[in-house]
Amino acid sequence: MLKSVKRILLIIVIVLVITAGQATAAVYKVLPGDSLWKISVSHGITIKQLIDINQLRSTSLIPGQLLQVPDPKNTYTVRAGDTMWKIAARLEISMPKLMAANPQLLQFNYIWPGLQLNIPLKPNAYVVGVFPLKKGTYQHYVNDYADGRGWTPDGQVVRKHEGIDIYAALGTPVYSVLDGTIIRYGWNEYGGWRLTIQADPSTAFYYAHLSGYAEGLFKGSTVKKGQLIGYVGRTGYGPVGTEGQFVPHLHFSIYSTSNWSSINPYTYLTWWEIE
């Protein structure tokens, strides 16, 4: 009886942890006459992003089918008389940012009432950072911060995912998001070959599962924003040299150094991505 109760409680914890990381997604129910193009344009994303988010294996849709789409809180519904310039000014974001956040629009001067635009959320700090991977070298990523993870050195124990996973080919170059100093370098049972770069007295950025480091780096060395620091890998989840426990990706985290608590990096990444 006690084992059954523990199992039920474990399942509840897993569900709560997983759903916590999906707060920025919404669900759309496919209607008769819908197409991937129509849904993607309406929700401010590209067809490829819609396919990737939902892991679709076919472009055919069935009425009643449920799809994940961006949270409406991160979108703006175009009103009569709106222009992209007026919207950018009203929301206090730059035109280049607004345009980059809406690649589904073929002509930026052609918008209509009812159209939903993706509005980039501005982080409360580090707005001048750069995305850790170059455009075209990685797959569409999702906000999987706080999702459940089951591996620990002591066995299968549910824990919170403290970052965002960005999938890319093995060996893809990784770059520093800001200037900083390397304070941790080498192997970690969770993160494999990893780097922790402190940007200022309060914040550090963590890059994990690397396949290797850029030449000339060591603990204590300084790096510049946009500098090559390593390469995407699949290392970690075991003793030194363990790899292949998962597909290649960069695990990226942000930590408050006062108590080493994690900060959701999703807003920062999406902002840096459209620079």
Secondary structure by P-SEA (a helix, b strand, c coil): caaaaaaaaaaaaaaaaaaaaaccbbbbbbcccccaaaaaaaacccaaaaaaaaccccccccccbbbbccccccbbbbcccccaaaaaaaacccaaaaaaacccccccccccccbbbbbbbbcccccccccccccccccccccccccccccccccbbbbcccbbbbbbccccbbbbcccccccccccccccccbbbbbccccbbbbbccccccccccccccccccccccbbbbbccccccccccccccccccccccccccccccaaaaaaaaaac
